[in-house]
Amino acid sequence: MTYPDIPSYKSVVNEDDMGVNAPLRHQQVISRLHVELGILYYKTRTIPYEPLPETMLAEGYGNPVPDLLLYDHEAEQTRIIIEICQTNGERNDVLKVIRLIDEQDYGIQEGFVFNYKTGRWLRYRKGDGGLVTESAFSDLLQLDLSGFLH
């Protein structure tokens, strides 16, 4: 019995298809937030929005995918987004959060950027006029997100 030739590893994985930049620490932070917020949503039912990691904001190819979003099933809209970054990506993630909240109609009310290198949280809310504050407190959830990462 003969088997077909197995293509080389290089031809199986196209680097252009591997567009996610997800270092271990980045994924650990997403996982931790997802689990902790998931307990509050699924088990204790103390938050109204479902946490979903790396989920498109709308159906269809080419829609933005935040690191973590909190989805309002009643309104069928994303209410909170969280981006995880390191220092050299912080500025771009902040601009992305502002743009998604102010310029798009996804229903997002609050956005956060967490820099896992510095431990710094930045928050932007709809109506803040481009002004970002250093805070991990979610007005919508009435809780401090930083407590999940200690």
Backbone as ProteinMPNN parsed JSONL, in Angstrom:
{"seq_chain_A": "MTYPDIPSYKSVVNEDDMGVNAPLRHQQVISRLHVELGILYYKTRTIPYEPLPETMLAEGYGNPVPDLLLYDHEAEQTRIIIEICQTNGERNDVLKVIRLIDEQDYGIQEGFVFNYKTGRWLRYRKGDGGLVTESAFSDLLQLDLSGFLH", "coords_chain_A": {"N_chain_A": [[0.846, -1.17, 0.0], [0.546, 2.195, -0.801], [1.104, 5.544, 0.223], [-0.025, 8.898, -0.181], [2.245, 11.59, -0.874], [3.243, 13.563, 1.851], [2.646, 16.926, 2.322], [5.134, 19.469, 2.819], [5.74, 21.039, 6.003], [5.968, 23.801, 5.804], [4.44, 24.394, 3.519], [1.929, 23.744, 4.391], [1.182, 25.496, 6.406], [0.502, 28.722, 5.998], [2.128, 31.671, 6.489], [0.856, 34.144, 6.218], [-1.732, 33.543, 6.831], [-1.685, 33.269, 9.5], [-2.507, 35.414, 11.267], [-2.921, 36.266, 13.898], [-1.601, 37.834, 16.674], [-0.597, 36.547, 19.409], [0.841, 36.25, 22.143], [1.837, 34.098, 24.89], [1.39, 35.289, 27.494], [-0.467, 37.288, 26.856], [-2.67, 35.719, 26.013], [-3.141, 34.386, 28.405], [-4.099, 36.431, 30.063], [-6.491, 37.11, 28.74], [-7.838, 34.666, 29.039], [-8.05, 34.466, 31.842], [-9.655, 36.733, 32.495], [-11.94, 36.039, 31.02], [-12.77, 33.643, 32.286], [-13.224, 34.514, 34.972], [-15.173, 36.574, 34.63], [-17.04, 35.003, 33.369], [-17.875, 33.265, 35.414], [-19.293, 35.093, 36.965], [-21.349, 35.702, 35.197], [-22.499, 33.202, 34.254], [-22.667, 31.474, 36.533], [-23.132, 32.874, 39.102], [-24.776, 34.831, 38.232], [-24.537, 37.642, 38.376], [-23.732, 39.647, 36.704], [-24.942, 41.325, 33.771], [-24.133, 40.762, 31.157], [-22.799, 38.573, 28.666], [-19.559, 37.219, 28.672], [-17.307, 36.942, 25.984], [-14.601, 35.556, 24.327], [-12.428, 36.845, 21.825], [-14.308, 37.36, 19.637], [-16.224, 38.189, 16.773], [-17.521, 41.481, 16.23], [-19.75, 41.842, 14.681], [-21.688, 39.853, 12.413], [-20.155, 38.381, 9.564], [-17.501, 38.61, 7.175], [-14.457, 40.277, 7.915], [-15.114, 41.926, 10.044], [-14.379, 43.707, 13.095], [-12.511, 42.166, 15.784], [-12.471, 42.116, 19.024], [-10.322, 41.441, 21.885], [-11.743, 40.536, 24.119], [-15.214, 40.543, 24.628], [-18.262, 41.831, 26.015], [-21.456, 40.771, 25.862], [-24.756, 41.861, 25.279], [-27.561, 40.15, 25.357], [-30.297, 40.739, 25.28], [-30.522, 43.252, 23.994], [-29.136, 42.577, 21.787], [-26.497, 43.406, 21.247], [-23.042, 44.342, 21.558], [-21.727, 45.459, 24.582], [-19.462, 46.072, 26.11], [-15.985, 46.238, 25.474], [-12.753, 44.714, 25.625], [-9.366, 45.158, 25.268], [-6.222, 43.606, 25.139], [-2.823, 44.265, 25.67], [0.713, 44.904, 25.053], [3.311, 47.221, 25.908], [4.245, 48.456, 23.439], [2.018, 48.256, 21.794], [-0.019, 49.643, 22.909], [-0.957, 52.307, 22.327], [-2.117, 52.024, 19.744], [-4.164, 50.188, 20.345], [-5.725, 51.691, 22.117], [-6.602, 53.735, 20.387], [-8.061, 52.141, 18.619], [-10.143, 51.205, 20.3], [-11.448, 53.643, 20.926], [-12.256, 54.41, 18.345], [-13.988, 52.249, 17.637], [-16.015, 52.611, 19.485], [-16.879, 55.296, 19.145], [-17.123, 55.763, 16.346], [-18.425, 53.677, 15.108], [-21.419, 51.654, 14.844], [-21.923, 49.651, 16.93], [-23.034, 49.453, 19.386], [-21.47, 49.591, 21.604], [-20.665, 50.622, 24.834], [-18.623, 50.982, 26.627], [-15.094, 50.737, 26.846], [-12.009, 49.019, 27.333], [-8.456, 48.999, 27.792], [-5.872, 46.909, 28.564], [-2.619, 46.856, 29.652], [-0.4, 44.415, 29.861], [2.28, 44.405, 30.452], [2.865, 46.665, 31.97], [0.804, 46.699, 33.773], [-1.194, 48.528, 33.646], [-4.441, 49.895, 33.34], [-6.682, 51.283, 31.008], [-9.53, 53.273, 30.345], [-12.325, 53.91, 28.262], [-15.298, 55.609, 27.582], [-18.462, 55.75, 25.931], [-19.256, 58.898, 24.74], [-17.235, 60.23, 26.044], [-15.683, 61.882, 24.536], [-13.14, 61.39, 23.334], [-11.418, 61.416, 25.477], [-9.434, 59.514, 27.445], [-9.318, 57.614, 30.421], [-7.328, 56.578, 33.229], [-8.253, 53.763, 34.468], [-9.808, 50.821, 35.805], [-12.339, 50.372, 36.443], [-15.586, 49.394, 35.755], [-18.377, 51.088, 34.816], [-20.754, 50.082, 33.807], [-20.84, 47.414, 34.692], [-20.398, 47.77, 37.325], [-18.041, 47.096, 38.725], [-14.574, 46.472, 39.539], [-12.302, 45.644, 37.206], [-9.632, 45.022, 37.455], [-9.202, 43.481, 39.7], [-9.49, 40.841, 38.958], [-7.12, 39.973, 37.971], [-5.132, 39.632, 39.813]], "CA_chain_A": [[0.0, 0.0, 0.0], [1.315, 3.437, -0.849], [0.417, 6.723, 0.739], [0.372, 10.108, -0.905], [3.28, 12.397, -0.238], [2.761, 14.55, 2.812], [3.266, 18.217, 2.007], [6.023, 19.982, 3.857], [5.11, 21.895, 7.01], [5.936, 25.17, 5.301], [3.343, 24.579, 2.57], [0.659, 23.533, 5.087], [0.874, 26.685, 7.186], [0.867, 29.96, 5.33], [2.332, 32.692, 7.511], [-0.13, 35.208, 6.067], [-2.966, 33.089, 7.467], [-1.459, 33.244, 10.937], [-2.541, 36.836, 11.552], [-3.138, 36.591, 15.298], [-0.414, 38.033, 17.488], [-1.128, 36.158, 20.703], [1.823, 35.654, 23.043], [1.284, 33.354, 26.014], [0.882, 36.191, 28.551], [-1.657, 37.921, 26.273], [-3.748, 34.735, 26.072], [-3.431, 34.115, 29.813], [-4.939, 37.521, 30.572], [-7.821, 36.919, 28.154], [-8.426, 33.491, 29.676], [-8.386, 34.795, 33.24], [-10.82, 37.621, 32.485], [-13.085, 35.28, 30.516], [-13.216, 32.72, 33.336], [-13.764, 35.261, 36.118], [-16.434, 37.199, 34.221], [-17.953, 33.902, 33.079], [-18.456, 32.832, 36.687], [-20.296, 36.096, 37.35], [-22.486, 35.639, 34.268], [-23.126, 31.882, 34.165], [-22.896, 30.823, 37.825], [-23.777, 33.706, 40.125], [-25.715, 35.711, 37.524], [-24.423, 38.979, 38.953], [-23.524, 40.625, 35.634], [-25.968, 41.099, 32.749], [-23.595, 40.55, 29.814], [-22.014, 37.354, 28.503], [-18.197, 37.441, 28.183], [-16.937, 36.096, 24.848], [-13.253, 35.891, 23.867], [-12.069, 36.908, 20.408], [-15.551, 37.175, 18.885], [-16.512, 39.312, 15.875], [-18.547, 42.408, 16.7], [-20.93, 41.643, 13.832], [-21.493, 38.72, 11.516], [-19.609, 38.729, 8.256], [-16.053, 38.68, 7.054], [-13.808, 41.577, 8.013], [-15.542, 42.716, 11.192], [-13.387, 43.737, 14.168], [-12.551, 41.103, 16.786], [-11.769, 42.495, 20.251], [-9.818, 40.313, 22.666], [-12.867, 40.058, 24.922], [-16.367, 41.436, 24.596], [-19.386, 41.457, 26.867], [-22.587, 40.855, 24.943], [-26.101, 42.045, 25.821], [-28.45, 39.335, 24.521], [-31.6, 41.4, 25.12], [-30.389, 44.3, 22.975], [-28.371, 41.989, 20.686], [-25.362, 44.289, 20.989], [-21.886, 44.312, 22.447], [-21.746, 46.624, 25.474], [-18.12, 46.361, 26.627], [-14.878, 45.534, 24.831], [-11.483, 44.764, 26.344], [-8.183, 44.838, 24.469], [-5.042, 43.284, 25.93], [-1.656, 44.658, 24.88], [1.946, 45.243, 25.739], [3.584, 48.652, 25.793], [4.352, 48.999, 22.084], [0.729, 48.215, 21.103], [-1.037, 50.331, 23.712], [-1.536, 53.458, 21.625], [-3.001, 51.534, 18.679], [-5.362, 49.591, 20.94], [-6.558, 52.79, 22.624], [-7.253, 54.35, 19.223], [-9.044, 51.163, 18.126], [-11.294, 51.237, 21.211], [-12.151, 54.915, 20.706], [-12.886, 54.342, 17.02], [-15.104, 51.301, 17.66], [-17.101, 53.166, 20.295], [-17.384, 56.571, 18.625], [-17.363, 55.848, 14.905], [-19.174, 52.521, 14.616], [-22.696, 51.458, 15.515], [-21.966, 48.312, 17.505], [-23.708, 49.511, 20.679], [-20.478, 49.532, 22.681], [-20.76, 51.744, 25.759], [-17.415, 51.093, 27.435], [-13.972, 49.969, 26.331], [-10.826, 48.991, 28.189], [-7.188, 48.494, 27.284], [-5.01, 46.481, 29.663], [-1.226, 46.631, 29.281], [0.082, 43.391, 30.79], [3.679, 44.676, 30.822], [2.895, 47.701, 33.004], [-0.323, 46.522, 34.69], [-2.047, 49.718, 33.541], [-5.758, 49.825, 32.703], [-7.227, 52.524, 30.462], [-10.961, 53.13, 30.068], [-12.99, 54.902, 27.424], [-16.747, 55.419, 27.565], [-19.203, 56.499, 24.914], [-19.53, 60.253, 25.205], [-16.06, 60.82, 26.703], [-15.068, 62.841, 23.625], [-11.736, 61.104, 23.071], [-10.644, 61.477, 26.713], [-9.232, 58.204, 28.061], [-8.924, 57.718, 31.824], [-6.638, 55.412, 33.777], [-9.201, 53.124, 35.378], [-10.29, 49.478, 35.475], [-13.701, 50.269, 36.972], [-16.651, 49.406, 34.76], [-19.64, 51.668, 35.274], [-21.854, 49.203, 33.408], [-20.851, 46.214, 35.533], [-20.188, 48.202, 38.706], [-16.954, 46.354, 39.351], [-13.202, 46.775, 39.147], [-11.783, 44.511, 36.446], [-8.247, 44.711, 37.831], [-9.218, 42.462, 40.747], [-9.467, 39.501, 38.367], [-5.779, 39.648, 37.48], [-4.151, 39.588, 40.919]], "C_chain_A": [[0.893, 1.235, 0.0], [0.447, 4.586, -0.362], [0.859, 7.941, -0.055], [1.468, 10.839, -0.141], [2.632, 13.401, 0.702], [3.437, 15.87, 2.482], [4.149, 18.679, 3.156], [5.244, 20.905, 4.787], [4.952, 23.32, 6.494], [4.766, 25.385, 4.345], [1.977, 24.389, 3.223], [0.234, 24.805, 5.815], [1.398, 27.908, 6.453], [0.979, 31.049, 6.388], [1.323, 33.826, 7.41], [-1.459, 34.836, 6.708], [-2.868, 33.101, 8.984], [-1.429, 34.677, 11.463], [-2.696, 37.212, 13.009], [-1.799, 36.719, 16.002], [-0.834, 37.764, 18.923], [-0.074, 35.465, 21.563], [1.127, 34.992, 24.238], [0.668, 34.276, 27.064], [-0.405, 36.876, 28.101], [-2.856, 36.979, 26.403], [-4.116, 34.386, 27.505], [-4.341, 35.182, 30.405], [-6.361, 37.385, 30.031], [-8.533, 35.762, 28.85], [-8.893, 33.794, 31.095], [-9.618, 35.683, 33.313], [-12.072, 36.872, 32.046], [-13.642, 34.344, 31.591], [-13.884, 33.481, 34.478], [-15.097, 35.931, 35.784], [-17.481, 36.134, 33.895], [-18.619, 33.361, 34.331], [-19.556, 33.799, 37.113], [-21.532, 36.043, 36.46], [-23.221, 34.3, 34.35], [-23.514, 31.291, 35.52], [-23.683, 31.698, 38.792], [-24.807, 34.663, 39.544], [-25.741, 37.133, 38.11], [-24.02, 40.044, 37.944], [-24.489, 40.294, 34.498], [-25.448, 40.713, 31.364], [-22.703, 39.312, 29.768], [-20.615, 37.677, 27.98], [-17.849, 36.438, 27.085], [-15.547, 36.496, 24.359], [-13.16, 35.882, 22.346], [-13.243, 36.574, 19.488], [-15.802, 38.401, 18.016], [-17.638, 40.179, 16.442], [-19.842, 42.298, 15.898], [-20.64, 40.458, 12.924], [-20.966, 39.203, 10.175], [-18.109, 38.903, 8.292], [-15.56, 40.115, 7.222], [-14.271, 42.444, 9.166], [-14.496, 42.646, 12.3], [-13.618, 42.62, 15.193], [-11.783, 41.575, 18.019], [-11.287, 41.25, 21.004], [-10.918, 39.697, 23.524], [-14.003, 41.054, 24.769], [-17.404, 40.928, 25.577], [-20.651, 41.801, 26.109], [-23.915, 40.91, 25.688], [-27.074, 41.297, 24.91], [-29.811, 39.987, 24.304], [-31.557, 42.434, 24.006], [-29.709, 43.781, 21.707], [-27.226, 42.896, 20.248], [-24.247, 44.039, 21.995], [-21.911, 45.576, 23.282], [-20.366, 47.051, 25.961], [-17.107, 45.587, 25.788], [-13.62, 45.722, 25.673], [-10.383, 44.324, 25.385], [-7.01, 44.619, 25.415], [-3.818, 43.598, 25.071], [-0.402, 44.668, 25.728], [2.263, 46.688, 25.365], [3.599, 49.167, 24.36], [3.039, 48.935, 21.304], [-0.363, 49.014, 21.783], [-1.728, 51.458, 22.953], [-2.516, 53.0, 20.542], [-4.275, 50.917, 19.237], [-6.289, 50.651, 21.518], [-7.306, 53.45, 21.468], [-8.323, 53.432, 18.633], [-10.306, 51.192, 18.982], [-12.109, 52.505, 20.999], [-12.912, 54.873, 19.386], [-14.109, 53.416, 17.026], [-16.292, 51.829, 18.456], [-17.714, 54.394, 19.639], [-17.812, 56.539, 17.161], [-18.187, 54.701, 14.336], [-20.463, 52.367, 15.416], [-22.824, 50.023, 16.019], [-22.693, 48.292, 18.85], [-22.767, 49.506, 21.864], [-20.566, 50.806, 23.524], [-19.457, 52.018, 26.505], [-16.32, 50.221, 26.828], [-12.772, 50.094, 27.25], [-9.625, 48.497, 27.401], [-6.353, 48.154, 28.513], [-3.627, 46.165, 29.113], [-0.628, 45.646, 30.285], [1.546, 43.569, 31.166], [3.752, 45.663, 31.987], [1.815, 47.512, 34.061], [-1.325, 47.664, 34.635], [-3.335, 49.417, 32.781], [-6.141, 51.21, 32.205], [-8.681, 52.268, 30.094], [-11.432, 54.262, 29.17], [-14.47, 54.571, 27.39], [-17.372, 56.248, 26.458], [-19.551, 57.864, 25.497], [-18.359, 60.923, 25.897], [-15.283, 61.767, 25.796], [-13.584, 62.633, 23.394], [-10.854, 61.101, 24.305], [-10.609, 60.103, 27.383], [-8.783, 58.412, 29.5], [-8.219, 56.442, 32.265], [-7.524, 54.801, 34.851], [-9.563, 51.736, 34.871], [-11.721, 49.298, 35.96], [-14.719, 50.391, 35.849], [-17.918, 49.978, 35.374], [-20.811, 50.745, 34.954], [-21.968, 47.974, 34.301], [-20.786, 46.535, 37.019], [-19.163, 47.314, 39.419], [-15.615, 46.727, 38.745], [-12.599, 45.54, 38.483], [-10.376, 44.101, 36.874], [-8.172, 43.627, 38.897], [-9.152, 41.044, 40.217], [-8.068, 39.051, 37.967], [-4.722, 39.633, 38.569], [-4.009, 38.191, 41.437]], "O_chain_A": [[1.883, 1.294, 0.729], [-0.774, 4.586, -0.52], [1.989, 8.001, -0.541], [1.592, 10.715, 1.077], [1.607, 14.005, 0.385], [4.662, 15.933, 2.373], [3.931, 18.32, 4.313], [4.222, 21.475, 4.406], [3.928, 23.964, 6.722], [4.158, 26.455, 4.357], [0.967, 24.825, 2.672], [-0.949, 25.146, 5.835], [2.607, 28.091, 6.314], [0.015, 31.315, 7.106], [0.967, 34.417, 8.43], [-2.231, 35.716, 7.089], [-3.878, 32.955, 9.672], [-0.43, 35.104, 12.042], [-2.609, 38.396, 13.335], [-0.962, 35.818, 15.933], [-1.368, 38.651, 19.589], [-0.088, 34.242, 21.701], [-0.025, 35.295, 24.548], [-0.47, 34.057, 27.479], [-1.336, 37.023, 28.893], [-3.928, 37.389, 26.849], [-5.282, 34.116, 27.794], [-5.256, 34.867, 31.166], [-7.326, 37.529, 30.78], [-9.705, 35.877, 29.208], [-9.996, 33.42, 31.491], [-10.528, 35.422, 34.101], [-13.141, 37.048, 32.629], [-14.856, 34.266, 31.778], [-14.985, 33.129, 34.901], [-16.042, 35.862, 36.571], [-18.673, 36.343, 34.121], [-19.805, 33.033, 34.31], [-20.621, 33.379, 37.565], [-22.641, 36.312, 36.921], [-24.443, 34.276, 34.5], [-24.572, 30.675, 35.645], [-24.763, 31.321, 39.247], [-25.613, 35.238, 40.276], [-26.798, 37.732, 38.308], [-23.969, 41.226, 38.285], [-24.819, 39.129, 34.281], [-26.239, 40.37, 30.486], [-21.95, 39.038, 30.703], [-20.486, 38.339, 26.95], [-18.068, 35.236, 27.237], [-15.332, 37.656, 24.009], [-13.737, 35.026, 21.675], [-13.185, 35.646, 18.682], [-15.614, 39.53, 18.469], [-18.58, 39.674, 17.053], [-20.914, 42.631, 16.403], [-19.482, 40.106, 12.696], [-21.295, 40.298, 9.717], [-17.529, 39.292, 9.306], [-16.181, 41.054, 6.725], [-13.857, 43.599, 9.262], [-13.801, 41.638, 12.433], [-14.747, 42.191, 15.434], [-10.559, 41.448, 18.059], [-11.787, 40.147, 20.783], [-11.01, 38.475, 23.64], [-13.782, 42.265, 24.778], [-17.425, 39.748, 25.925], [-20.894, 42.956, 25.759], [-24.17, 40.123, 26.599], [-27.376, 41.762, 23.811], [-30.418, 39.806, 23.249], [-32.458, 42.485, 23.169], [-29.704, 44.458, 20.678], [-27.009, 43.126, 19.059], [-24.478, 43.591, 23.118], [-22.098, 46.666, 22.74], [-20.12, 48.234, 26.198], [-17.335, 44.43, 25.435], [-13.442, 46.742, 26.34], [-10.46, 43.259, 24.772], [-6.831, 45.365, 26.378], [-3.772, 43.245, 23.892], [-0.441, 44.469, 26.942], [1.538, 47.299, 24.58], [3.02, 50.218, 24.086], [2.959, 49.523, 20.225], [-1.497, 49.064, 21.305], [-2.956, 51.542, 22.946], [-3.621, 53.533, 20.439], [-5.352, 51.1, 18.669], [-7.51, 50.524, 21.421], [-8.509, 53.695, 21.564], [-9.373, 53.902, 18.196], [-11.417, 51.203, 18.45], [-13.334, 52.444, 20.902], [-14.08, 55.258, 19.324], [-15.152, 53.769, 16.476], [-17.442, 51.528, 18.136], [-18.938, 54.52, 19.582], [-18.764, 57.22, 16.78], [-18.604, 54.763, 13.179], [-20.582, 52.885, 16.526], [-23.709, 49.277, 15.597], [-22.94, 47.218, 19.397], [-23.211, 49.426, 23.01], [-20.544, 51.918, 22.996], [-19.212, 53.136, 26.957], [-16.579, 49.114, 26.358], [-12.547, 51.136, 27.866], [-9.75, 47.693, 26.477], [-6.148, 48.992, 29.39], [-3.473, 45.321, 28.23], [-0.377, 46.009, 31.434], [2.011, 42.939, 32.116], [4.588, 45.521, 32.88], [1.899, 48.104, 35.137], [-2.209, 47.757, 35.487], [-3.324, 48.777, 31.73], [-5.943, 52.201, 32.908], [-9.029, 51.197, 29.599], [-11.0, 55.408, 29.297], [-14.86, 53.419, 27.199], [-16.869, 57.312, 26.097], [-20.073, 57.965, 26.607], [-18.472, 62.08, 26.303], [-14.32, 62.392, 26.241], [-12.84, 63.605, 23.269], [-9.661, 60.814, 24.205], [-11.638, 59.597, 27.832], [-7.961, 59.285, 29.774], [-8.481, 55.361, 31.737], [-7.546, 55.259, 35.994], [-9.62, 51.499, 33.665], [-12.263, 48.194, 35.897], [-14.717, 51.362, 35.092], [-18.463, 49.427, 36.331], [-21.753, 50.639, 35.739], [-23.073, 47.543, 34.629], [-21.079, 45.69, 37.865], [-19.378, 46.85, 40.539], [-15.523, 47.22, 37.621], [-12.41, 44.51, 39.131], [-9.976, 42.954, 36.675], [-7.167, 42.922, 38.984], [-8.792, 40.129, 40.956], [-7.855, 37.879, 37.658], [-3.528, 39.623, 38.268], [-3.234, 37.951, 42.363]]}, "name": "protein", "num_of_chains": 1, "seq": "MTYPDIPSYKSVVNEDDMGVNAPLRHQQVISRLHVELGILYYKTRTIPYEPLPETMLAEGYGNPVPDLLLYDHEAEQTRIIIEICQTNGERNDVLKVIRLIDEQDYGIQEGFVFNYKTGRWLRYRKGDGGLVTESAFSDLLQLDLSGFLH"}
